[in-house]
Amino acid sequence: MSRASDGSTPRDDIAVLQQERWRAQRAYVIARSPFFARLWGGQPVPDRLEDLPALPFCDKGMLRESQAAHPPFGDYLAAVREYVIRLHRTSGTTGQAMNIAQTRADAAQTAEVGARSFQAAGLTTGKLTVHCLNYQMWMGGVSDHLALEAAGATVIPFGVGDSQLLVRTILDLKVSVIHCTPSYPAALERTIAEHFPGLAPRDLGLNLALFGGEAGLDSPSFRERLESTWGFTARNANYGVSDVFSNFASQCWADNDLHFLGEDVLHPELIEPESGNPVPWREGESGELVLTHLAREAQPLVRFRTNDVIAITGEGACACGRDATRFRVLGRSDDMVVVRGINVFPTAVGGVIGGFDALSGEFCVRLKGAGPYDRLPVEAELAEDAEAPADLARRVEETIKSTLRVSATVTLLPPASMPRTGGKTKRLIRED
């Protein structure tokens, strides 16, 4: 892209660029997307971005129906079929797996914007970087690999599985950077303890960890534990929404919140999750994130509900030199649990769990039935070799009550009893 935003572009210039690109994208979608022609039903399509709330939302359920009726890409595929160069597939953990199409221009755009995120998080040219996300059709594999290369890294395409080989690879090649999910280091710690006697995690020599795919790093205690154990700097370097864009936001060295680094290709809105009413996009506001593509060929989306609930925490210049909007992810609206009228996100529970040294940081909220819920059922794993006080469960319950304002029932599980994975760890489990 000839006119990119790395977070340091003046705000007025970004607004002009967004409007220019929306006019072109609007014409493209009107001409080429049967899905949106059907959704909009002939109503006028606003020429100005500020008037987009006049249009209806689209959501994942609609996209699933479109792909079921028009496989494999749905009738929101706007590009000529022969121009699609890559197919990704989502995991399908919350329903039907989705097929994501990219043209050559889409793939290049994805790599460029993703590179901004990795660079903001501290990745510099030539750093030997082991990439440990799943390559098996998931966007995090190939797309993030190419973004790491675009950021200047020397990439080792490792993927997931065979943790013993990964440890040996890091040691043999003197790898300095790892890119993985926040839960993966715990799996590596277990591998090191079981198969590499006398070796500590910090002995691997990693100095930067780029994380994505899961929540967790918003918790200062979780981050501190990682950095203390491994000796690296931990950054959330990879926030995205699979159906829309692989990676468009990252932390920097100066701020714990995420910089929105895709403003030249994505138009964001905030809405109230329950009513869908608009919420101003400004510091101090929170709501569900809604995204519109401004320069997408294969599967352009307009007013897509992400289900991610965010809080805008900063505007204007950051100490790192970027003035892109900064935000924090509070949780997913479809993961939100209502306990006696109080909204609770698993990410907030993780923040409490991470504050106890006697706990490993692994946890899940296990719901039985459809509710309503009077108490929050939490399972938390004990840390290995830690002395757990007899009243630990009660103390965790009291902290959840004082911090989140809901009553909880905490069940303590033995050390190393909860699954570790190189993929996404599920923190909310619903049982019939």
Secondary structure as UniProt FT lines:
FT   HELIX           11..32
FT   HELIX           34..40
FT   TURN            41..42
FT   HELIX           49..54
FT   HELIX           60..69
FT   TURN            71..73
FT   TURN            75..76
FT   HELIX           81..83
FT   STRAND          84..89
FT   TURN            93..94
FT   STRAND          99..103
FT   HELIX           104..120
FT   TURN            121..122
FT   TURN            125..126
FT   STRAND          128..131
FT   HELIX           139..150
FT   TURN            151..152
FT   STRAND          154..157
FT   HELIX           163..173
FT   STRAND          177..180
FT   TURN            182..183
FT   HELIX           184..195
FT   TURN            197..198
FT   HELIX           201..204
FT   STRAND          208..212
FT   TURN            217..218
FT   HELIX           220..230
FT   STRAND          233..241
FT   TURN            242..244
FT   STRAND          245..250
FT   STRAND          258..260
FT   TURN            263..265
FT   STRAND          266..271
FT   TURN            273..275
FT   STRAND          278..279
FT   TURN            283..284
FT   STRAND          286..293
FT   STRAND          304..314
FT   TURN            319..320
FT   STRAND          326..332
FT   TURN            333..335
FT   STRAND          337..339
FT   TURN            340..341
FT   STRAND          342..344
FT   HELIX           346..353
FT   TURN            354..355
FT   TURN            357..358
FT   STRAND          359..368
FT   STRAND          376..382
FT   TURN            384..385
FT   TURN            390..391
FT   HELIX           392..404
FT   STRAND          408..413
FT   TURN            415..416
FT   STRAND          428..431
//
